[in-house]
Amino acid sequence: MINRLAVFGATGDLTARYLLPALAALRAAGHIDDGFHLTGASREDWDTDHFRGWCADQLDRHGGSHPADARKAVAASARYRRADVTDPADVAAVVAGDDPVAVYLALPPALFPHMVTALHEGGLPPGSRIVLEKPFGEDLASARRLNRLLAGLVPEQAVFRVDHFLAMTTVQNVLGSRLANRMLEPIWNSTHIAEIEIVWDETLALEGRAGYYDGVGALKDMVQNHLLQLLCLVAMEPPITLGERDLRDRKVDVLRSVRLLTDYDVVHRTRRARYLSGRIGDHAVPAYVDEAGVDPGRRTETFAEVELELDSWRWSGTTFRLRSGKALGQDRKEVAVRFRSVPHLPFGHEGQAQPNVLRFGLEPEGMTLDMTGIGARAQALAQLSLTARMEPPDLPAYGRLLLDVMKGDPALSIRGDEAEEAWRVLAPVLSAWQSNRVPLEEYPAGSDGPPPRPHEGAPRRRSDLLHPEALPDDGPH
């Protein structure tokens, strides 16, 4: 197990909000001890004492639920070096040592190639590992270039392209519920499932993150990595084991099966929008273009929706809708599995049987099954909900990821070919959006997002032709 962690970009929000509390959780659980060392590197002209004080302040602010002695131990384990991440000599000084080190790139994606090149030239202790935050690259071509750079530095098993969504307990429960329950797996296919929605809607607006977000947008920030990862877990074939090869092979199979969107598809099955001024709860929210640090000329979207279909035996005929938006009226973070309607109801019952929906709540964590049953009146149908609440996880998501990195278990990290396939899926969308073939809509902050589209008389999807009973009530698409 590696006991050295070097974080480049260590004075940023990621370290403060997630990495430091994760280390405190690992210390409290006994996974790291006094032999652990944290090195922070960034451009700020700080020294170790200043960095330790900053770490202690951030731990008090964001990690207050962890024991005080664990927070104190993490801050005491830290040291600081000012470094230019593109300078091989600076980088070499940060990672220097006889023991292997886990190098965490808490940096903007545009700096990844420069940082990896500096590691090439500066050298890295044998057995070291590289950790990269999403998004991995900025498009398919840049992801391929970065993969080639990494392949010349360390083995693939030593590259951790992390997505903290994969370490969330409920996200893993999507796969666990399928494979551990005999009643679900036989019906987990297009014969019984009409649509799966993967949604991350949040009331949170920009909150001072323009430096990162305005160059990325909702499609790259959420859909390209987080939501596509959830798609893989929902749609994958049962792996032989949950080892890193079997699990990741099956995820790649899902991405390879995604039917590429045509120009027509992109126009009719994707949406992008950004928020106007409005109110969320009791506070006013400025329009996105008026947020500090935003360049309106970039036309960055804060809402993205993509409808996909899979060309596979299991899923041909099921629609997968991936959606994420900021500054919305309510949080909705879930995977919603919508089953097809029953083919017949016995004569004499009042009411209508709604399709069953199995919901995996991502934040807060939980599971709900919406069903139809008999209510208070005999022969009258009523909606029923069965809800299960999850026990709190033993480690936060970033704690689980850091532990996997230090132990050398890449099962929950994204393999190089998987990262490339994810970009391939969205390449037609990126191209169409960049050329403005899809309008940039607007929605008031605090609303449900952009208004529904008017009927366009588009031809029915192939999935609808395969399953006529699945046609939506509001007419053809």
Disulfide bonds with the S-S distance in Angstrom:
none
